[in-house]
Amino acid sequence: MAGALNAITNQVTWVYGPSKDTSAMIQLIEILFNQHNAASRLYITWDAASWHRSGVLVKWLDTFNKKTECSREGPLIHLVPLPTSSQFLDVIEAIFSGMKKAVIHHSNYRSEKEMKVAISRHFVERNEYFLAYPKRAGKKIWDLDFFTDHNNFRSGDYREW
């Protein structure tokens, strides 16, 4: 399973595949492209996983963006990799963690299909909730003003913490 989170609307987009690899990322990008077809640009941030930075993906995206520029239909896709060891900035990881706790842990699904139905139901209900009660994703990140809150960042000798 691969997924994306719209940071403004807090809506999750997900896709199932045999593995989390470059082809799954391409499939997800195509879905996002179609969902945001009226936009001029689409920025995708993600961690440093190998399938997010593969040569095949970069080449495919270059070709895809050239076709988009020629047709003048749909957004240009821009990849913005997060710094190494900054999983806390990857907000969808918290969403996936919550889904695992709510749907997968301590479960006994009879089949993979039954589990996928439960996962999809979870995300549909989550998306409906945030449509009814809008709230931007990643509250802790957006509410932090580095210039006024910089003393809250821990740095230096970890033994002093």
C-alpha positions as CSV (number, residue, x, y, z in Angstrom):
1,M,0.0,0.0,0.0
2,A,1.2,3.5,-0.8
3,G,-0.5,6.7,0.2
4,A,-0.5,10.5,0.1
5,L,-1.9,13.1,2.4
6,N,-3.1,16.5,1.2
7,A,-1.6,18.9,3.8
8,I,-4.4,21.5,3.3
9,T,-7.5,19.3,3.1
10,N,-6.2,16.5,5.3
11,Q,-7.5,14.0,2.7
12,V,-5.7,10.6,2.3
13,T,-5.3,9.0,-1.2
14,W,-4.2,5.4,-1.2
15,V,-3.4,2.6,-3.6
16,Y,-2.8,-1.1,-3.1
17,G,0.0,-2.9,-4.9
18,P,2.0,-6.0,-4.6
19,S,4.9,-4.0,-3.0
20,K,6.0,-0.5,-2.1
21,D,8.2,0.2,-5.0
22,T,8.8,2.6,-7.9
23,S,5.8,1.3,-9.9
24,A,3.5,1.9,-6.8
25,M,4.8,5.5,-6.6
26,I,4.2,6.1,-10.3
27,Q,0.6,4.8,-9.9
28,L,0.1,7.1,-6.9
29,I,1.5,10.1,-8.7
30,E,-0.9,9.4,-11.6
31,I,-3.9,9.3,-9.2
32,L,-2.8,12.6,-7.6
33,F,-2.3,14.2,-11.0
34,N,-5.8,13.3,-11.9
35,Q,-7.2,14.5,-8.6
36,H,-5.5,17.9,-8.9
37,N,-5.8,18.3,-12.7
38,A,-6.9,22.0,-12.4
39,A,-3.7,22.9,-10.5
40,S,-0.6,24.2,-12.3
41,R,1.9,22.5,-9.9
42,L,1.8,19.6,-7.5
43,Y,4.5,19.3,-4.9
44,I,5.1,15.9,-3.4
45,T,7.2,15.6,-0.3
46,W,8.4,12.3,1.0
47,D,11.2,10.6,2.9
48,A,14.5,9.2,1.5
49,A,13.2,5.6,0.8
50,S,14.9,4.1,-2.2
51,W,11.7,3.8,-4.2
52,H,11.1,7.5,-3.8
53,R,14.4,8.4,-5.4
54,S,15.0,5.7,-8.0
55,G,16.4,6.5,-11.4
56,V,13.4,4.9,-13.1
57,L,11.1,7.3,-11.2
58,V,13.1,10.4,-12.0
59,K,13.2,9.5,-15.7
60,W,9.5,8.6,-15.8
61,L,8.7,12.0,-14.1
62,D,10.8,14.0,-16.5
63,T,9.0,12.4,-19.4
64,F,5.6,12.8,-17.7
65,N,6.2,16.5,-17.0
66,K,7.4,17.1,-20.6
67,K,4.1,15.6,-21.9
68,T,2.2,17.7,-19.4
69,E,4.0,20.9,-20.5
70,C,3.2,20.1,-24.2
71,S,-0.4,19.3,-23.6
72,R,-0.9,22.2,-21.1
73,E,-3.3,20.0,-19.2
74,G,-2.7,19.1,-15.5
75,P,-0.1,20.1,-13.0
76,L,3.7,19.8,-13.3
77,I,4.9,17.4,-10.6
78,H,7.7,18.5,-8.3
79,L,9.3,16.1,-5.9
80,V,10.6,17.6,-2.6
81,P,12.6,15.0,-0.7
82,L,12.6,15.5,3.1
83,P,16.0,15.6,4.8
84,T,17.5,12.3,6.0
85,S,16.4,11.2,9.5
86,S,13.4,13.6,9.5
87,Q,10.6,11.1,9.7
88,F,8.7,13.5,12.1
89,L,8.2,15.8,9.1
90,D,6.5,13.0,7.1
91,V,3.0,13.6,8.4
92,I,1.5,10.6,6.6
93,E,3.5,8.2,8.7
94,A,1.5,9.2,11.8
95,I,-1.7,8.6,9.7
96,F,-0.5,5.2,8.8
97,S,0.5,4.4,12.4
98,G,-3.0,5.4,13.5
99,M,-4.6,3.2,10.8
100,K,-2.4,0.2,11.9
101,K,-3.5,0.6,15.5
102,A,-7.2,1.0,14.6
103,V,-7.4,-1.6,11.9
104,I,-4.6,-4.0,11.8
105,H,-3.2,-4.6,15.3
106,H,-5.0,-7.4,17.2
107,S,-7.1,-8.2,14.2
108,N,-7.8,-11.6,12.6
109,Y,-8.9,-11.0,9.0
110,R,-9.7,-14.1,7.1
111,S,-8.1,-12.7,3.9
112,E,-6.0,-10.0,2.5
113,K,-9.1,-8.7,0.7
114,E,-11.0,-8.4,3.9
115,M,-8.1,-6.4,5.5
116,K,-8.0,-4.1,2.5
117,V,-11.7,-3.4,2.8
118,A,-11.2,-2.5,6.4
119,I,-8.3,-0.2,5.6
120,S,-10.2,1.5,2.9
121,R,-13.3,1.9,5.1
122,H,-11.0,3.5,7.7
123,F,-9.6,6.0,5.2
124,V,-13.0,6.8,3.7
125,E,-14.4,7.5,7.2
126,R,-11.3,9.6,8.1
127,N,-11.7,11.6,4.8
128,E,-15.4,12.2,5.5
129,Y,-14.6,13.4,9.0
130,F,-12.1,16.0,7.8
131,L,-14.5,17.1,5.1
132,A,-17.1,17.7,7.8
133,Y,-14.7,19.2,10.3
134,P,-11.8,20.7,8.3
135,K,-8.4,20.8,9.9
136,R,-5.1,21.1,8.3
137,A,-2.7,18.1,8.5
138,G,0.4,18.3,10.5
139,K,-0.7,20.8,13.2
140,K,2.4,20.5,15.2
141,I,4.6,21.4,12.2
142,W,2.4,24.3,11.0
143,D,2.0,25.8,14.5
144,L,5.7,26.0,15.1
145,D,7.3,29.3,14.3
146,F,11.0,28.7,14.2
147,F,11.9,32.3,14.9
148,T,9.8,32.5,18.1
149,D,10.0,28.9,19.2
150,H,13.6,28.1,18.3
151,N,14.5,27.5,22.0
152,N,12.1,24.5,22.0
153,F,14.4,22.6,19.6
154,R,16.8,20.4,21.5
155,S,20.3,20.4,20.3
156,G,23.8,20.0,21.7
157,D,24.8,17.4,24.3
158,Y,22.0,14.8,24.4
159,R,23.1,13.8,27.9
160,E,21.9,17.1,29.2
161,W,18.3,16.4,28.2
